[in-house]
């Protein structure tokens, strides 16, 4: 069965040019958050496209303002009640989808047009190439709700793409990954402005001028 013959609830397909298939995660009202249906459809689509000889490249992107905000937290309340085996089954279902994307015979490009969080980060990492817009943001969101940031292949892929130290920082803190030089400048500007309001900053400045150790209070 060809991919175009399948009806998708969470995905939209378009042939942008001969052989160029654009796959859009299509839940813009939920920032393209992942559901079991999306996992199943991603796996099904990846396998279908892999058997279409006219397909030369796949571009993954998101509808609306986000690339993919990760697992839909509207469904997350059920996770603690699943038990270990139920949670493992849930993880394996999601992993099959990303493994199918990762294993495609044609290049997969992630066009990250907004937030790529949690499973969305893992999906972007699973692509062969990533292009990030100025509004792109990356973070390992699961660490913020008491789960491991090493999710759906992120621990393996992230360390190989940006190095273990940088990957550890992102996974331990759950902070947003800076997407551009301009975004880094904006974040740094705000950080510096806020730090000048602390008591430690003038103390550090005075200690430097007076050539003595600073006495920090953390205030």
C-alpha angles and dihedrals in degrees: 000000000000120000091240090058093059121086113225127200098192103025136063124202130206133168102223092183134350106303094002111113117190113203113195122195097228112202100097093159087063096037087255092294115183124254132176088261091056092049091051093046094047090053093046093047095046091052092046094049090048089065096048110096092197092063110097103164138004123216117199119201142146134250117242123354101339140058095209129323094204129243112002104256089204084077096039096090089076094056098085091051095052095080124219095293093044091050090047090052090050092050093047091051090055093042092055089059095052092042089055090051092046092048098053115130092225127064115273118208121195109211098197105201099170140339117005104185134166108330088008089061089049091050092051090048091051090062120091093233133020126205114188125201121217088263095052117122128181129199142152095238101177092074087068093062098046099268131112119277086215093091133149095353098316094124091057100039100039095053091051094048101044105010132261098275095053091042091052091051092053094044096046097046103031089219123154116268111235110248101196146008090256091051090050091052092051093050093046092049091055092045093052092047092052094045092057087064093063124094091232095064098064089041090054091048093049092047091051092051092045093045094234135120113275120242107219123196100179090237 
